[in-house]
Amino acid sequence: MCGPFSALWNSRLLGTYLRVRVAVLVAAVLTAAGAAVVGIGGVWGLVALLALASTACLALGFVSVVR
């Protein structure tokens, strides 16, 4: 008989929890970067923010395709 951690390790509950944690971490990083970039101001700040968000989305898409 396996213990509680062994039973939860491959469960859907733990996988969902880890995905949520990663999503929150990515959102926090994008928010911090966005706050720093918006400090630039104007159109250039918006372009830089769009570039950061696009790069992050492309990286996540690439990782999900490769995986």
The first five atom37 places (N, CA, C, CB, O) and aatype in JSON, in Angstrom:
{
  "aatype": [12, 4, 7, 14, 13, 15, 0, 10, 17, 2, 15, 1, 10, 10, 7, 16, 18, 10, 1, 19, 1, 19, 0, 19, 10, 19, 0, 0, 19, 10, 16, 0, 0, 7, 0, 0, 19, 19, 7, 9, 7, 7, 19, 17, 7, 10, 19, 0, 10, 10, 0, 10, 0, 15, 16, 0, 4, 10, 0, 10, 7, 13, 19, 15, 19, 19, 1],
  "atom_mask": [
    [1, 1, 1, 1, 1],
    [1, 1, 1, 1, 1],
    [1, 1, 1, 0, 1],
    [1, 1, 1, 1, 1],
    [1, 1, 1, 1, 1],
    [1, 1, 1, 1, 1],
    [1, 1, 1, 1, 1],
    [1, 1, 1, 1, 1],
    [1, 1, 1, 1, 1],
    [1, 1, 1, 1, 1],
    [1, 1, 1, 1, 1],
    [1, 1, 1, 1, 1],
    [1, 1, 1, 1, 1],
    [1, 1, 1, 1, 1],
    [1, 1, 1, 0, 1],
    [1, 1, 1, 1, 1],
    [1, 1, 1, 1, 1],
    [1, 1, 1, 1, 1],
    [1, 1, 1, 1, 1],
    [1, 1, 1, 1, 1],
    [1, 1, 1, 1, 1],
    [1, 1, 1, 1, 1],
    [1, 1, 1, 1, 1],
    [1, 1, 1, 1, 1],
    [1, 1, 1, 1, 1],
    [1, 1, 1, 1, 1],
    [1, 1, 1, 1, 1],
    [1, 1, 1, 1, 1],
    [1, 1, 1, 1, 1],
    [1, 1, 1, 1, 1],
    [1, 1, 1, 1, 1],
    [1, 1, 1, 1, 1],
    [1, 1, 1, 1, 1],
    [1, 1, 1, 0, 1],
    [1, 1, 1, 1, 1],
    [1, 1, 1, 1, 1],
    [1, 1, 1, 1, 1],
    [1, 1, 1, 1, 1],
    [1, 1, 1, 0, 1],
    [1, 1, 1, 1, 1],
    [1, 1, 1, 0, 1],
    [1, 1, 1, 0, 1],
    [1, 1, 1, 1, 1],
    [1, 1, 1, 1, 1],
    [1, 1, 1, 0, 1],
    [1, 1, 1, 1, 1],
    [1, 1, 1, 1, 1],
    [1, 1, 1, 1, 1],
    [1, 1, 1, 1, 1],
    [1, 1, 1, 1, 1],
    [1, 1, 1, 1, 1],
    [1, 1, 1, 1, 1],
    [1, 1, 1, 1, 1],
    [1, 1, 1, 1, 1],
    [1, 1, 1, 1, 1],
    [1, 1, 1, 1, 1],
    [1, 1, 1, 1, 1],
    [1, 1, 1, 1, 1],
    [1, 1, 1, 1, 1],
    [1, 1, 1, 1, 1],
    [1, 1, 1, 0, 1],
    [1, 1, 1, 1, 1],
    [1, 1, 1, 1, 1],
    [1, 1, 1, 1, 1],
    [1, 1, 1, 1, 1],
    [1, 1, 1, 1, 1],
    [1, 1, 1, 1, 1]
  ],
  "atom_positions": [
    [[0.85, -1.18, 0.0], [0.0, 0.0, 0.0], [0.89, 1.24, 0.0], [-0.97, 0.0, 1.23], [1.87, 1.33, 0.75]],
    [[0.54, 2.19, -0.85], [1.38, 3.39, -0.96], [0.85, 4.48, -0.03], [1.43, 3.89, -2.42], [-0.32, 4.5, 0.35]],
    [[1.76, 5.37, 0.31], [1.4, 6.47, 1.2], [0.62, 7.56, 0.47], [0.0, 0.0, 0.0], [0.42, 7.47, -0.74]],
    [[0.2, 8.58, 1.2], [-0.62, 9.64, 0.59], [0.13, 10.44, -0.47], [-1.12, 10.57, 1.66], [-0.47, 10.84, -1.47]],
    [[1.42, 10.67, -0.29], [2.17, 11.43, -1.29], [2.37, 10.62, -2.56], [3.53, 11.86, -0.73], [2.3, 11.16, -3.66]],
    [[2.61, 9.33, -2.41], [2.76, 8.47, -3.58], [1.45, 8.38, -4.36], [3.23, 7.08, -3.17], [1.46, 8.34, -5.59]],
    [[0.36, 8.34, -3.66], [-0.94, 8.26, -4.32], [-1.28, 9.56, -5.06], [-2.04, 7.95, -3.31], [-1.89, 9.52, -6.12]],
    [[-0.87, 10.69, -4.49], [-1.17, 11.98, -5.13], [-0.19, 12.36, -6.23], [-1.19, 13.06, -4.09], [-0.51, 13.2, -7.07]],
    [[1.0, 11.75, -6.25], [2.05, 12.2, -7.16], [1.61, 12.18, -8.61], [3.28, 11.34, -6.99], [1.87, 13.15, -9.34]],
    [[0.95, 11.13, -9.06], [0.52, 11.02, -10.46], [-0.97, 11.32, -10.64], [0.83, 9.62, -10.98], [-1.56, 10.93, -11.64]],
    [[-1.56, 11.99, -9.68], [-2.99, 12.25, -9.76], [-3.28, 13.5, -10.58], [-3.58, 12.39, -8.36], [-2.4, 14.32, -10.82]],
    [[-4.5, 13.61, -11.01], [-4.94, 14.78, -11.76], [-4.94, 16.03, -10.89], [-6.34, 14.55, -12.35], [-4.71, 17.14, -11.37]],
    [[-5.21, 15.85, -9.6], [-5.24, 16.97, -8.67], [-3.89, 17.68, -8.6], [-5.65, 16.49, -7.27], [-3.83, 18.9, -8.68]],
    [[-2.83, 16.92, -8.46], [-1.5, 17.51, -8.38], [-1.09, 18.14, -9.7], [-0.47, 16.45, -7.97], [-0.5, 19.22, -9.72]],
    [[-1.41, 17.49, -10.81], [-1.1, 18.06, -12.12], [-1.8, 19.39, -12.34], [0.0, 0.0, 0.0], [-1.19, 20.34, -12.85]],
    [[-3.06, 19.47, -11.96], [-3.81, 20.72, -12.1], [-3.22, 21.79, -11.19], [-5.3, 20.5, -11.77], [-3.09, 22.94, -11.6]],
    [[-2.87, 21.41, -9.98], [-2.27, 22.36, -9.04], [-0.97, 22.93, -9.6], [-2.03, 21.69, -7.68], [-0.73, 24.13, -9.53]],
    [[-0.13, 22.06, -10.14], [1.14, 22.53, -10.69], [0.94, 23.43, -11.9], [2.02, 21.35, -11.07], [1.66, 24.41, -12.07]],
    [[-0.04, 23.11, -12.76], [-0.32, 23.97, -13.91], [-0.79, 25.35, -13.47], [-1.37, 23.33, -14.81], [-0.4, 26.36, -14.05]],
    [[-1.62, 25.39, -12.45], [-2.1, 26.68, -11.93], [-0.93, 27.47, -11.36], [-3.19, 26.48, -10.86], [-0.85, 28.68, -11.57]],
    [[-0.05, 26.81, -10.63], [1.12, 27.5, -10.06], [2.01, 28.07, -11.15], [1.92, 26.55, -9.17], [2.5, 29.2, -11.03]],
    [[2.23, 27.31, -12.22], [3.05, 27.8, -13.33], [2.36, 28.96, -14.02], [3.33, 26.66, -14.34], [3.02, 29.94, -14.38]],
    [[1.05, 28.88, -14.2], [0.31, 29.98, -14.84], [0.39, 31.26, -14.01], [-1.16, 29.58, -15.06], [0.56, 32.34, -14.56]],
    [[0.29, 31.13, -12.7], [0.38, 32.3, -11.83], [1.8, 32.87, -11.87], [0.0, 31.93, -10.37], [1.97, 34.09, -11.88]],
    [[2.81, 32.02, -11.91], [4.19, 32.49, -12.01], [4.42, 33.24, -13.32], [5.16, 31.3, -11.89], [5.04, 34.31, -13.32]],
    [[3.94, 32.7, -14.43], [4.1, 33.38, -15.72], [3.35, 34.7, -15.72], [3.59, 32.48, -16.87], [3.87, 35.7, -16.22]],
    [[2.15, 34.73, -15.16], [1.39, 35.97, -15.09], [2.1, 37.02, -14.24], [-0.02, 35.71, -14.53], [2.1, 38.2, -14.57]],
    [[2.71, 36.58, -13.14], [3.43, 37.53, -12.29], [4.65, 38.1, -12.99], [3.85, 36.85, -10.99], [4.93, 39.3, -12.89]],
    [[5.38, 37.26, -13.71], [6.55, 37.73, -14.44], [6.13, 38.71, -15.54], [7.32, 36.55, -15.05], [6.76, 39.76, -15.71]],
    [[5.07, 38.37, -16.29], [4.6, 39.28, -17.33], [4.09, 40.59, -16.75], [3.49, 38.61, -18.15], [4.29, 41.65, -17.34]],
    [[3.45, 40.54, -15.6], [2.96, 41.75, -14.96], [4.12, 42.65, -14.52], [2.08, 41.41, -13.76], [4.09, 43.86, -14.73]],
    [[5.13, 42.04, -13.92], [6.3, 42.83, -13.49], [7.02, 43.42, -14.69], [7.26, 41.96, -12.67], [7.43, 44.58, -14.66]],
    [[7.19, 42.63, -15.75], [7.84, 43.14, -16.95], [6.99, 44.22, -17.61], [8.12, 42.0, -17.95], [7.51, 45.22, -18.09]],
    [[5.68, 44.01, -17.62], [4.79, 45.01, -18.21], [4.81, 46.31, -17.44], [0.0, 0.0, 0.0], [4.78, 47.38, -18.04]],
    [[4.87, 46.23, -16.13], [4.94, 47.45, -15.32], [6.24, 48.2, -15.59], [4.82, 47.11, -13.83], [6.24, 49.43, -15.63]],
    [[7.33, 47.47, -15.77], [8.61, 48.12, -16.06], [8.59, 48.73, -17.46], [9.76, 47.11, -15.94], [9.13, 49.82, -17.67]],
    [[7.98, 48.03, -18.42], [7.97, 48.51, -19.8], [7.02, 49.68, -19.97], [7.57, 47.38, -20.76], [7.33, 50.63, -20.69]],
    [[5.88, 49.64, -19.3], [4.93, 50.74, -19.42], [5.54, 52.02, -18.84], [3.6, 50.4, -18.69], [5.13, 53.12, -19.2]],
    [[6.51, 51.86, -17.96], [7.23, 53.01, -17.45], [7.93, 53.79, -18.56], [0.0, 0.0, 0.0], [8.21, 54.98, -18.41]],
    [[8.2, 53.11, -19.69], [8.78, 53.79, -20.85], [7.77, 54.8, -21.38], [9.18, 52.78, -21.95], [8.13, 55.92, -21.74]],
    [[6.51, 54.38, -21.44], [5.43, 55.28, -21.84], [5.26, 55.4, -23.34], [0.0, 0.0, 0.0], [6.14, 55.06, -24.13]],
    [[4.1, 55.88, -23.71], [3.81, 56.16, -25.11], [3.67, 54.92, -25.96], [0.0, 0.0, 0.0], [3.46, 53.81, -25.47]],
    [[3.8, 55.14, -27.24], [3.65, 54.07, -28.22], [4.77, 53.05, -28.07], [3.63, 54.63, -29.64], [4.54, 51.85, -28.22]],
    [[5.98, 53.51, -27.77], [7.1, 52.58, -27.64], [6.9, 51.63, -26.47], [8.4, 53.34, -27.47], [7.3, 50.47, -26.55]],
    [[6.3, 52.09, -25.39], [6.0, 51.22, -24.27], [4.99, 50.15, -24.63], [0.0, 0.0, 0.0], [5.12, 49.0, -24.22]],
    [[3.97, 50.54, -25.39], [2.96, 49.57, -25.82], [3.55, 48.55, -26.78], [1.77, 50.28, -26.48], [3.24, 47.36, -26.71]],
    [[4.41, 49.01, -27.68], [5.06, 48.09, -28.63], [5.96, 47.12, -27.87], [5.89, 48.88, -29.69], [5.98, 45.92, -28.18]],
    [[6.7, 47.61, -26.89], [7.58, 46.74, -26.1], [6.75, 45.73, -25.3], [8.46, 47.58, -25.16], [7.13, 44.57, -25.19]],
    [[5.64, 46.18, -24.74], [4.77, 45.27, -23.98], [4.17, 44.21, -24.89], [3.64, 46.06, -23.28], [4.09, 43.04, -24.51]],
    [[3.76, 44.6, -26.09], [3.22, 43.64, -27.06], [4.3, 42.64, -27.45], [2.68, 44.37, -28.31], [4.02, 41.45, -27.59]],
    [[5.52, 43.11, -27.62], [6.62, 42.2, -27.97], [6.89, 41.21, -26.86], [7.89, 43.0, -28.28], [7.12, 40.03, -27.13]],
    [[6.87, 41.66, -25.61], [7.08, 40.75, -24.48], [5.98, 39.69, -24.39], [7.14, 41.54, -23.16], [6.25, 38.51, -24.22]],
    [[4.73, 40.13, -24.52], [3.61, 39.19, -24.43], [3.63, 38.21, -25.59], [2.27, 39.96, -24.41], [3.37, 37.02, -25.41]],
    [[3.95, 38.69, -26.78], [4.01, 37.8, -27.95], [5.13, 36.78, -27.81], [4.21, 38.62, -29.24], [4.95, 35.61, -28.13]],
    [[6.26, 37.22, -27.33], [7.39, 36.31, -27.12], [7.04, 35.25, -26.09], [8.64, 37.09, -26.67], [7.36, 34.07, -26.27]],
    [[6.39, 35.65, -25.01], [6.0, 34.68, -23.98], [4.99, 33.68, -24.54], [5.4, 35.41, -22.77], [5.1, 32.48, -24.27]],
    [[4.02, 34.15, -25.3], [3.03, 33.24, -25.88], [3.67, 32.29, -26.88], [1.91, 34.04, -26.56], [3.34, 31.1, -26.9]],
    [[4.58, 32.8, -27.7], [5.28, 31.93, -28.66], [6.13, 30.89, -27.94], [6.15, 32.77, -29.6], [6.19, 29.73, -28.36]],
    [[6.79, 31.29, -26.87], [7.62, 30.34, -26.12], [6.75, 29.26, -25.48], [8.42, 31.08, -25.03], [7.1, 28.08, -25.53]],
    [[5.63, 29.65, -24.89], [4.74, 28.65, -24.29], [4.14, 27.73, -25.35], [3.62, 29.33, -23.51], [3.99, 26.53, -25.12]],
    [[3.8, 28.28, -26.5], [3.29, 27.47, -27.59], [4.32, 26.49, -28.09], [0.0, 0.0, 0.0], [4.01, 25.33, -28.36]],
    [[5.57, 26.95, -28.22], [6.65, 26.06, -28.67], [6.87, 24.93, -27.67], [7.95, 26.86, -28.86], [7.03, 23.77, -28.05]],
    [[6.87, 25.27, -26.41], [7.06, 24.25, -25.38], [5.93, 23.23, -25.4], [7.16, 24.89, -23.99], [6.18, 22.03, -25.26]],
    [[4.7, 23.69, -25.59], [3.58, 22.74, -25.6], [3.59, 21.87, -26.85], [2.25, 23.5, -25.51], [3.15, 20.72, -26.79]],
    [[4.08, 22.39, -27.98], [4.17, 21.58, -29.2], [5.28, 20.55, -29.08], [4.4, 22.48, -30.43], [5.1, 19.39, -29.46]],
    [[6.41, 20.96, -28.55], [7.55, 20.05, -28.41], [7.24, 18.97, -27.39], [8.81, 20.82, -28.0], [7.63, 17.81, -27.57]],
    [[6.57, 19.33, -26.35], [6.26, 18.38, -25.29], [5.19, 17.44, -25.75], [5.83, 19.08, -24.01], [4.78, 16.55, -25.0]]
  ]
}
